[in-house]
Amino acid sequence: MVGGQTLDLAFDKLQHPADLDLDHVTRLQAMKTGALLRVACEAGAVLGGADRNERAALVAYGEALGAAFQIADDLLDLEGDAAVVGKATGKDARKATMVAVMGAPAAKARLAAVKDAAIAVLAPFGPRADLLRETALFVADRKS
């Protein structure tokens, strides 16, 4: 997470939006929110005695969930109602976000894709992963 925060702060100091690219934002977000959710899912897999394939699936789920969370957060900052979101909006306009790189329509499409990927990777678990599927839906569709 420290590495992701470092990338974020470095971009803020440079303040050159033209230098912002999709690879940078993807890496930055994967190292921050993505890392937090990935490790939580992997720890759950380890503690639950998951086999190698189950563990890999849960790590992939955590990575996709982290990406979905961050893209949804970026979109809420752009389009959300501050009263509903529960925090000031519009503060990320000059930050390294998916919305800044791709624009809102493409970021929404990417959000749908990573949400679908998170859900798809849980297929081997059957109904045991229903709560994780619901979590992915909640994260992608949240309004606050």
C-alpha positions, 0 to 999 in steps of 0.5 A: 500500500505504501508503494501505491500511496507513493505513486499517488503523491508523486503524481499530485506533486508533478501535476501534469495530467498529460503524463497520466496513463492507464497503466499508472492508474491501474498499478497505483490502484492495485497497490492501494485499495486492491492490495488491501482487499487482495490480502484480506481475501488471500488471508481468508483462503489461507485461514479457511484451508483453501487448496491452491486453486481456491486460493488463486480464485480468491486472490483474483476475486480480491484483485477484481473487487479492489479495482471495482471499489476504486473505480466506483469511488472515482465515479462517485466523486465525479457524479455522486451527490455529496449528501448521499455519498457522505463526503465532499465530491469533485475533489478528485478532478486533478488526481490519478483516477480511472475517470481522469484517464478514460472518461466516465463512460469507459470507466463505467464499462471497466467497472462492469467488466471487473465486477463480472470478473470478480463474480465469474472467478467464484464459479467453482465455489457454487453457492458457498460464495454467494455472499462474495458475489453480493459483495461485488454487486454492492461495491459496483453499484453503491451510491455512497 
